[in-house]
């Protein structure tokens, strides 16, 4: 199956083209440009480098969250537009699963702990071992997440993602030397991992673009602010 995969769920924007189990092209960038500026030129270059056009792919894959509210919307909206114009099916991929897959440690017996910075004193996190999910995605305080990690496994633990970069000192302070921190080149979500996970899910996991939806673990700030404003108006 030939897949065009897109990720905009975190600070890195990326795209990849997969044919079977072969990554034909991949691009990722973290720069001052917004994902909305970087994504389409990057996607076009990936298709061109793979010697393909959109018509040649069998499905589109995209991370649907959790992650940055704006970032996730950009990726999902872009794939919806591409699918609407091309008639291609869409395969939704969980961002934390893809982040864990990006470590390339499926045969490791330790715990893979992908973390995204959720701000407001929280992280988005989950736990995996050998490609198997051990916990649901959660939006929690860092300390609560680390307590759950330690309860699952006595270590070692491999932490990855932008949440790890933000909280690396606190992770080591709480968990000690058994807390391993992914190297800089391995701690971002690779779009090729999104494509590989989509391929494993298969076309049976695909939806049409009208049913492709974002996954949020908490309401966006705009929604919370609207509820607060409505409550103030009723006073």
N, C-alpha and C positions, 0 to 999 in steps of 0.2 A: 504494500500500500504506500502510495506517495502522499506525504503530508507536508503542508505548510503550517508551521507553528509560530505563534506570537506570544510574547510575554511583556507586560507592562505593569505587573503587580507590585513591583518594588522600585528601588532607585535605579536599577539597570533596565534598559529597554533592549529587547532582542527579538530576532527572528531566525528561523532555521528551516531547511528543507530536508526531508528524510525520504529515502526510497528503500523500502524493506527495513533492513537493519543498518543501512549505510547512511551516514550524515553527508549529504552532498554539499551543503553550504551552511554557514552559521555566522551571524553577526550580532554583536552586543556592544552597547555603549552606555557610559555614565558620564554625562557632560552637562553643561549649563543649559542646553536646549531642553525644552519640554518633550515628553514622549510623543505628544501630538505632532511635533515638528520632525522628530527623528524617525518615527516608525515607518511611514510609507516609503520614503527613499531607501531605508534599510531593507524593507521587505522586497522592494523591486530589485535591489542589487542581489539579494539572496536568490531570487528566482532566476535572474539572469546568470549568476555564477553557476547555478545548477543546470543551466541549459534548458530551463522550463519557462512556461507561462502559467498563469493561473488556471487556464483550461486543462493543463496537463496533470494537476494534482487531483487526488481522489477525495481528500477531506482537508478541512481547516481545523487546527487545534489552537486553543487559547486558554491561558490561566484565568479562572473566573473568581479567584480570591481564595483565602483572605489576603488582604494587602491594602495598599493605598487606595482610598475610595476613588479619587480622581484617576489614578493609574489604571485600576481595574476597569473602570468605565471606558477609558480610551481604548484598551485592548479589545474588550467585548464589542464596543460600538464599531470598531474597525472591522472585526471579523464578521459582524452582522452585515455591514455594508458590502464586503467582499462576497459573502455567501448569497446575499440578495441578488447581486449582479451576475454571479456565476452559476448559481444553483447548486453549489457544493454543500455537503452536510458539515456540521460543526461538532467537534468533540471537546467537551469541557474538561479541563484538567485542574486539579487542586494545586494551589501554589506551594503549599508546604510539602506535599508529596513530591513535587518537582524539585523543590529545594533540597530535599533529602536525597533524591535520585542524582542530583548534580554532584554529590560528594564522590560517587563512584565506589561506594563501600558496601555493596550488596552482600558480600561474603564475610563481612566483619561481624564478630559476635557482640561487639559493644552496641550501645544505644546511639542512634543518630537523632540529634535534637535540633531541628530547624526552628529558627526564631526570626520573626520580623518585628521591627520596631513599630508598635501601634501608637506610640506617643501617649500623652495623658497618663503617664506612669504605668503603662501596660505593654505587654508584648503579645503577638499572636504566636502560638507554639503548639507543637505536637511531638510525638515520639515514634520512632520506627526502628525495627531490627530486621536485617536481612530482607528488606523490601516489604515487610509486614507492618501494617499500622497497629500500634499498641494503644494509642489514645485518640480521642476526638480532637479536632481543632478547638483551641480555647483562646479567649482574650482575657488575660489575667495579669496580675502583678508579677514581676520577675521572681520574687521570693516564693510565691505560691507555685509557680511553674517549676522552679528548681526543687522544691520540696516534693512535688509529684514525680519528678525525674528520679530523685534519689529513692523514693519508695518503690519505683518500678525495678530498679537495677542498681547494684552497688558499684557500678563503674567498670570500665571506663565509659565516658560519655563524650561524644563528638558534637560540639556546638557549631552551627553554621548560620549564615544569614546576616542581614544588616543589624538585627537585634543583638546578635553576638558581638558585633563590632562596637555597638553603643555600650554594652554592659559587660565587656570582657573582664574588667577588673573585679566587678562584683561577683561574677560567676566563679572566678578563681578563689575569691575570698570565702565564698560559701562552700564550694565543693572541693577545693584543694587541687592537688596535682593530677587527680584522676579526670579532671575536666579538661578535655583536649579542645583546642580552638582551631578551626579550619584555617589553612593558609589563605592569604589574600586572593590568590588565583582560583581558589576552590570554594569560596564562601558566598558566591552570588548564584542566582538561579540561571542555569544555562537553558536557552531556548531549545537546544537539542534534546534535553531531558524531557521537556514538554512534549516534543514530537515522539520520543521513545515511549513515554507513558501512554500517549494517545494510540500508538500502534498496538501496544499490549491490550488496551481496552478493546480495540477493534471497531469496525464500522457499526457494530451493534450498539455501541455506546453513543453514537452520534444523534444529534437532534437537528431539526431545522432552525434557521436563524430566529424565527419568531419565539422559539422556546429556549433560546440560549440566554441564561440569566446570571448575574453576578452573585457571588456568595459573600455576605457580610456577617461578621460575628457580633457587630454592634451597630446601632443606627448612625448614619453620618451626622456630623456636627450640624449641618444645615437642617436636618430633620429635628434634632434636639432643640436647636434654637427656635424653630417654628413652634414646637410644642410649648416652649417657655414663653414666647411672645403671645401665643393664644391664651395661655393661662393668665398672663398679666392683663390682657384685654378683658378677661372675664371678671377681674377684681373690681 
